[in-house]
Amino acid sequence: MENLRLTPQDIVRKEFKPKRMGGGFDPTDVDTFLDEIIKDYDTFNKIQNELEDENRRLRSQIEELNKQLAVAGSQKTVTPQATGTTNMDILKRLSNLERRVFGAQVDEQQNSGSHLI
């Protein structure tokens, strides 16, 4: 809107100088035409304001989605392969935990051939 030279008020306030010779333009026709221009200007300004509001809203939405994407990217789950942990390491840890929790019962069951599931 900074590039517009005329505002609706400028158009309304414009006064035409009468010609010295000849009849010139009919002031009523000029006023009617200027009224139509003012209506178009108002419509243009309304549409432009709506588009600017939508543009701000969409930019804000993009910023929010980028923030969410950044947070989601930083919260990636760590896979066992990424930490160097193998399935065998996990099984050993599980076995040690079972021994600590269940004590001698686990050792007896493993030795007798039955396994915990």
BELVEN-V161344 format. One record per helix or strand of 2 or more residues. SS is the DSSP state (A for helix, B for strand). FROM is the first residue (numbers start at 1). TO is the last residue. Records with the same first field share a line. If there is no record, write none. Layout:
BEGIN
SS=FROM-TO ; FROM-TO
END
This chain:
BEGIN
A=8-13 ; 27-74 ; 80-83 ; 87-102 ; 104-112
END
